[in-house]
């Protein structure tokens, strides 16, 4: 059972990397809801890191977290569960 103490130092960096990789695996599996949840958790932890700790995160993970996934999961996107541009029920 994991301890309830907050993560610090290398353990925090390792957890951020783990969460980003997990989000990417959900992304690759087209599981957007799970990806969104893990990405939000990873981003919350990432924002607690110092500049030196952020530099310890591999660049490919940082790029995916901050830029590529923002394109698809950013605030400008339609939230999950909303009816977007559906062709159902439209009159022709």
Secondary structure, DSSP 8 states (H G I E B T S, - for coil): ---SS---HHHHHHHHHHHHHHHHHHHHTT-HHHHHHHHHHHHHHHTTS-HHHHHHS-HHHHHIIIIIHHHHHSTTS--TTS--S--TT---
